[in-house]
Amino acid sequence: MEYIQAVILGIIQGLTEFLPISSSGHLMLIPALTKWTYFGKYFDVALHLGTFVSLIIYYRTEVVQLLTNLKDGLLNWSKIKTDEKLKLPWLILLTVIPGGLAGVFFEEAIEKILSSPAIAACCLIIFGILLCSAETHSANLQTEDRPSSSKVSVKEALIIGTAQAIALIPGVSRSGITMTASMFLGMKKEQAANFSFLISMPIIGGAALYSAVKMFLKSPEAISSMPLFLTGIIAASVSGYFVIRFLLNFIKTDSFKIFMYYRIVLGLIILGMFFTGNLK
């Protein structure tokens, strides 16, 4: 039964990490509805590692190109300012700084103070509405000179990175808030989604590595749970891969509104369960 739970939770993680509907909100609700045993924080880390794998597989060509451009930029430092391709990997790394610092210094405080179902529910609703507002704003821009993922400025990269840091609060959605910030800055929604996924690779991979090291140092006995963790990783990576492909195709012709409606309904359900004592 534990392995079935691991597969289901892995699939849910893959679905909710990349769709702008908040993985933390779902991982908070599912155990309450099913009464399943919580596998612990390190299992959650394993699921994030699975979504990182799905990103690497889907964007494997882009990853190779980004690493090549990163190397070429190091060898031709003077060209980075003028060559957008050489600058892009550095801008992606720049977006990691706000989220990385917030994770290192504030993650525990956020878990203690803001990890409430009521807060997660409110964030689901509020940031869902902001997502659609950003989509409308982006669609209304008629100018030709709109930023793309290869023409993001240093200031814009830091703004998007700061938005990514806010996603530490349950219910916000990392993919949702980075797409929102990108669209408010003028990106088209397809560009915003691609950029959101690209910048998530170093932050998700780094966070998973950081937590894995902490796990092995503080809880070496967790190694015995590796088969269970691996099951979750595989399920999350497979579902995550197909969700990335689905979303990038979906938003070519459809709106983010369906995700806003879903977030509002989910937020109201969580609020209802919280105030009736069924979710703590």
N, C-alpha and C positions, 0 to 999 in steps of 0.2 A: 504493500500500500504506500509506503514512503516513496518508492521510486515513481509510482503513478503521480503522487503529489508533486514530486520534483519535476516531472515532465510537464504537468499542467502549469505549474508556477513559472517554468522556463518559457513556455509558450506565451503566457500572459506578459512576462517581462519583455519578450521580443516584440509583442504587439504594442505594448504601451510605452516602450522606450522611444520609439520612432514616430508613432502617431502622436499628435499633440494633445494627449489626454491624461498625462501624468501616470507614470509607473508607480510612484509612491502611494498615490491615492488608491490604486487598485490593490497593491500589495497590503494595504492597510485594511481594505474591505473584505478581500477574499477569505483570509483566515477567520474573520469574525462571522462570515456567513456559513463557512464550512465546518468551523470548530476544529480545524486541523492544528496539529502541533507546529509551533513556530520553529523552523530549523536554525534560526540564529542569524546574526548580522553577517557572519562570514559566508553563509549560503547566499545571501543577497549580493555579496561581492562576487561570488561565482557566477551569478546570473548576469551581472554587469559585464563580466569577462566574456560571457557568451555573446552579448550584443556587440562587444568590441570586435570579436572574431567575425561576426556577420558584416561589420563595416569594412574590415580589411579585405574580406572576400569580394564584396560588392564593388568596392572602389580600388581594387588591386592595381588596375592600370594607372589610375590617378595617384595612388600612393607611391608607385615606382617613379612616376614623373616628378612628384613633389620632392621625393628624396634626392633625385637627380638634380633638380633645381636648387635644393638646399646645399648640396655639395658644390654646384657651380657658383652659387652665390658666395660661398666661403672662399672660393678660389678667385672670384672676380667681385670683390666687395664694392668697388666703386660703381658697378653697373646696377646694383640692387635698386637704387632710387629711380632709375629710368626704365628698367626692364620689369614689367608687371609679373611675368612668369617667375623671375628670380625672387621677387618681393613676396609673392603669395605664401610660400611656406613659412616665412618669418611673421607674416600677419596672422597666420593660423596659430603659430606658437604664442604670439602676443595675446590672443584671446584667452589663452590658458591661464595667464597670470592672475587676473582677478578671481577666477573660480578656484585656482589652486591655493591662493592665499586664504580665501574664505574657508575652503575646506580644511586647511591645516589649523587655522586659528579659531574658527567659529563653528565647526561641525558639531562638536559636543554640546556647545551652548544652544545651538539651533535644535538639536535633538531633545534637550531638556525643556526648552521654553516654547518652541513652536511646533513640536510634534503632536499636535492635538487634532483629532478628527474634525473638530469644528473649524479650525484654521485651514486644514487641508480642503475642506468642503468650500469654504469661502474663496480660497485661491483658485479652485477648479472653476468656479463661476466667474470670478472677476477676470482672470487671465484668459478665459475662453472668450469673453466679450471683447477684450483687448485684441485678441488674435484676429477676429473678424473686422475690428475697426482698422487694424493695420493693413489687412487685405484690401479694404475699401480705399484707404489712403493711397496705397501703392497703385491700385488700378486707376485712380483719378489723376495720377501724374502723367502729363502728356509730353514732357520734354524728352528729347532723344538722349541727352547726356545723363543717363541714370546709372548709378553704381552697379557693377556686377561683382561676382565673387573674386574676379581677378583685378578689380579696380577699387578695392576697399582702402580707405585711408587709415593711417595709424589711429586717429581719433575714433573713427567708426569701428575699428577692430576692438578698441578698448571699451567702447560702449556696448558692443555685442558681447564681449567677454564679461562685462559687469552684469549684463542680463543673465548670462549663463551662471554667474555666481548666485543670483537670486533664486535659481532653481534648486538650491539646497533646501529651500522651504518646501515641505510636503504639499502636493497639490498644484504646484506651479507648472511643471513639465519643462524639462531642459530643452527639448526640441521645440516645444511650443513658444517659449519665451525668446529663444534665439531667432526663430522665424519672425516673430512679432517685431523684435527690435530691427531686424534686417529690412523688413517691409516698411516700417516707419522711416527708415533711413533712405528708402526709395527703391530697394531691390524689387524685381518682379518675384512673384511667389515661387516659381520654379527655381530661380537663382537662390532665393532665401532658404529653401529646403535643402538644396545641394550644399550650400555653405554651412548650414546648421549641422549637417551630417559630417562634413569634412572637419569642422572644428571640434566635433564631439570625440573624434578618435584620440587625440592626445589627452583630453581631460578624462575620458572614460578609462582608457588604458592606463594612464598614470594613477588614477584613483584606485583601480583594481590592483595594480602592482603594489602601491603603498599599503593598502589594506591586507594584501596577501602576506607581505613581509611582517606586518604587525601580528597577523594570525600565527605565523610560524614561530615568531619570537615569544608571544604571550601564551599561545594555546597550541603547543606542538601536538597535543592529542587529537586536534582537529584533522590531522592527516588521515586518521582512520575513517573519516567521513568522505574521503576523496571520491569513491565510486558514486556516492549520492550527488556530490558537487558536480562531477563530470556529467552525470545524467542531465542536471539542470543546465549546464553550460551548452551541451549539444542541442537541447530543446530550444534554448534562447537564441542560439546562433542560427539555427534553421529558420525559426519563425521570424527572427529579425531580418534576415536576408530577404525573405519574400515580402515583408512589410515595407522595407525600403523601396523595393521595386514597385509595389502596389501604389504607395503614396506619391512617388514621383510621376507615375502615369496618371493617377487620379486627379491631381491638381492641375494637369494640363487643360482639362475641360471642366472641372468641377470646383466648387467653392469649399472653403474651410468651415462654412456654416454648420454642416452636419456635425463637426467635431465640437463646435460651440454648444449646440443643442444637447449633445451627449454629455458634455462637461456639466452643463446646468442641471440636467436630470440626475447625474451621478452625485453632484454636490448636494442637491436637495435630499437624495436618498441617505447620504452619509449624515447630513444634519438631522434628518428624522430619526435615524438609528441612534445618534449620539444623544439627542434630547429625550429619547424614550429609554435610555440606559442599555441598549443593545450593542453599543460600540463605545469602547473606552480608550 
